[in-house]
Amino acid sequence: MRYNVASRFLDELPVGTVQWLSPKAGRDAREPAPSTISALHADLRGQPGWRIGQSVKHTRFGLGIIIDAEGRGSDARVQVNFREAGVKWLALEYAKLQPA
């Protein structure tokens, strides 16, 4: 499963129609709280301890959710949707991610 940048037209849908997987910048307090990705609990390819849908913390980018992964061993990297910094690809060897 892959995630793309949200279409600007999603903002035109009635409140409560869309379930956000991570907080949207400038979210209105009346909107429902974001949820974690409950349907995506597959283990990352060859990376013990990390899974798609897992909440993680990065020292620079803050809190986020793993949404994709590729590679193995020292070439493994994850795509994380951070609350404030947006979507980033990070090499697991250097990212120093921590479970949140």
MARMAR-754614 format. One record per residue (C-alpha): z, y, x; residue in three letters. Coordinates in steps of 0.2 Angstrom, whole numbers. Example, Ala and Ser with C-alpha at 12.3 -4.5 7.8 and 13.67 -1.06 7.14 Angstrom:
BEGIN
+-------+-------+-------+--------+
|     Z |     Y |     X | residu |
+-------+-------+-------+--------+
|    39 |   -22 |    62 |    ALA |
|    36 |    -5 |    68 |    SER |
+-------+-------+-------+--------+
//
This chain:
BEGIN
+-------+-------+-------+--------+
|     Z |     Y |     X | residu |
+-------+-------+-------+--------+
|     0 |     0 |     0 |    MET |
|    -4 |    17 |     7 |    ARG |
|     1 |    34 |     1 |    TYR |
|    -9 |    50 |     1 |    ASN |
|    -5 |    68 |    -1 |    VAL |
|     0 |    72 |   -19 |    ALA |
|   -14 |    80 |   -29 |    SER |
|   -10 |    98 |   -34 |    ARG |
|   -14 |    93 |   -52 |    PHE |
|     2 |    82 |   -53 |    LEU |
|    11 |    99 |   -55 |    ASP |
|     2 |   101 |   -71 |    GLU |
|    10 |    85 |   -79 |    LEU |
|    25 |    86 |   -90 |    PRO |
|    42 |    84 |   -81 |    VAL |
|    47 |    66 |   -81 |    GLY |
|    30 |    59 |   -81 |    THR |
|    29 |    57 |   -62 |    VAL |
|    42 |    47 |   -52 |    GLN |
|    43 |    55 |   -35 |    TRP |
|    47 |    43 |   -21 |    LEU |
|    54 |    57 |   -10 |    SER |
|    60 |    75 |   -14 |    PRO |
|    47 |    87 |   -17 |    LYS |
|    49 |   104 |    -8 |    ALA |
|    55 |   117 |   -20 |    GLY |
|    59 |   104 |   -33 |    ARG |
|    66 |   111 |   -50 |    ASP |
|    84 |   106 |   -53 |    ALA |
|    79 |   100 |   -71 |    ARG |
|    67 |    86 |   -64 |    GLU |
|    74 |    69 |   -61 |    PRO |
|    81 |    64 |   -45 |    ALA |
|    69 |    55 |   -33 |    PRO |
|    71 |    36 |   -31 |    SER |
|    68 |    24 |   -16 |    THR |
|    53 |    13 |   -16 |    ILE |
|    61 |    -3 |   -24 |    SER |
|    45 |   -13 |   -25 |    ALA |
|    41 |   -12 |    -6 |    LEU |
|    54 |   -22 |     3 |    HIS |
|    42 |   -32 |    14 |    ALA |
|    47 |   -33 |    32 |    ASP |
|    38 |   -23 |    45 |    LEU |
|    25 |   -33 |    54 |    ARG |
|    35 |   -40 |    68 |    GLY |
|    49 |   -27 |    68 |    GLN |
|    66 |   -34 |    64 |    PRO |
|    78 |   -23 |    55 |    GLY |
|    64 |   -11 |    48 |    TRP |
|    56 |   -13 |    31 |    ARG |
|    44 |    -3 |    20 |    ILE |
|    54 |     7 |     8 |    GLY |
|    69 |     9 |    20 |    GLN |
|    77 |    26 |    21 |    SER |
|    78 |    32 |    39 |    VAL |
|    85 |    47 |    49 |    LYS |
|    76 |    55 |    64 |    HIS |
|    85 |    68 |    75 |    THR |
|    71 |    81 |    72 |    ARG |
|    63 |    77 |    56 |    PHE |
|    79 |    72 |    46 |    GLY |
|    79 |    60 |    32 |    LEU |
|    64 |    50 |    26 |    GLY |
|    57 |    34 |    19 |    ILE |
|    46 |    21 |    28 |    ILE |
|    29 |    20 |    18 |    ILE |
|    18 |    11 |    30 |    ASP |
|    17 |     2 |    47 |    ALA |
|     5 |    -5 |    59 |    GLU |
|     5 |   -13 |    76 |    GLY |
|    17 |   -25 |    85 |    ARG |
|    29 |   -24 |    99 |    GLY |
|    28 |    -9 |   110 |    SER |
|    12 |    -3 |   100 |    ASP |
|    21 |    -4 |    83 |    ALA |
|    22 |    12 |    73 |    ARG |
|    28 |    17 |    56 |    VAL |
|    22 |    31 |    44 |    GLN |
|    38 |    40 |    37 |    VAL |
|    38 |    52 |    22 |    ASN |
|    51 |    65 |    27 |    PHE |
|    59 |    76 |    14 |    ARG |
|    57 |    92 |    24 |    GLU |
|    43 |    88 |    37 |    ALA |
|    31 |    78 |    26 |    GLY |
|    22 |    62 |    32 |    VAL |
|    22 |    58 |    50 |    LYS |
|    17 |    43 |    61 |    TRP |
|    30 |    38 |    74 |    LEU |
|    29 |    25 |    88 |    ALA |
|    45 |    14 |    85 |    LEU |
|    47 |    13 |   104 |    GLU |
|    50 |    32 |   106 |    TYR |
|    55 |    38 |    88 |    ALA |
|    74 |    33 |    89 |    LYS |
|    75 |    30 |    71 |    LEU |
|    91 |    26 |    63 |    GLN |
|    95 |    18 |    46 |    PRO |
|   100 |    31 |    33 |    ALA |
+-------+-------+-------+--------+
//
